[in-house]
């Protein structure tokens, strides 16, 4: 459960960084 949440957070961060670039 924790691992899945951490992965989701990482994916969201990467997506936001891509959009900001």
Long-range contacts (C-beta under 8 A, 24 or more apart in sequence): none
